[in-house]
Amino acid sequence: MAWHLRASRAAWLLLTGETIYAGHGGELGAGPRRVPDDEQDARIRQSAARMAALGPETVRRQKRLLNKWIRESALMSVASLPPAGQA
């Protein structure tokens, strides 16, 4: 989740253990904005139409790229830690 947020906000959340609630998470850029119940179906249709317009191969490639960034970011973060007992 840290890559969704500004680095300073991510650091604050990691260091303080602050909880992000649904309404606040969208404001922080940690996920989609909250949508009123009566607008959800229309918003879902709009999102689905945008993704469908990209074509399946484009969506597959984007998903692979996002997963690669997440995986590499996590591996780099863990690799940068000192060995256990030396922190």
N, C-alpha and C positions, 0 to 999 in steps of 0.2 A: 504494500500500500504506500510505502514511503515515496515511490516514484510518482505518485499521483499528486503529491503535495509539494509546496515549496520546501526547500531543504530546512529552513529554519523552523517551520511548523512541524515537519516530520521529526526533527531533533527534539523539539519540545514534547511531542507526544510520546516518543520513545523514552525520554529521560524521566518524565513525570508519570507515565502510565495512565494518562488521562483517557477517559472513555469518550468515544465519538458516538453520539446518538444519531439516529436516522436523519432527523431534521437538520442537524448541525453538519453531518458529513457532506451533504450536497453543497453547503455553503463553502466548505473547505476545498471543494474540488475532488473529494475522495470517492465520488460516484455520481450517478445521475441525480438530478434534482428531484425533489418530491413533486408529484403531480396530483392534483385533486382527483378524487375518485371518478367524477363525471368526465374527466379528460383523458383517463388512462387508455381506453380502447383506441381513441383517435391517435394518441401519441405513439402507441405500440405499432399501429398500422403505418404511421409515417416512418418510424425507424426501420421497420421491416421492408418497406418499399425502397428506402435509400440503400439498404444493404443488398436487396435483390437487384437493384439497378447496377451495382458494381460487378455483378457476376460471381459465380461460385469460385472460380480460380483466384480472383483478386481477394475475396474474403478469406480463402484458405491461406494465401500467402501472408496476408496481414496478421492472421491469427498465429501463424508460425513465427513471424517476426516478433510479435508481442510476447509470445511464450519464451522465445530466445532471450529477449531483453530481461524478462523477469528471472529466468534461470541464471543467466550470466551475472546479473546484479546480485542475486543471492549468493552465488558461488564466490564472487569477488569480495563480498562483505564478510563471509565466513573465513575466506583465505587471509584476509587482512587482520584477523584477530590474533593476539599472541597465544601461545600454547596454554592450555588449562593450567591454572596455578601460578601463572606469571602476570596476570592482569593486574 
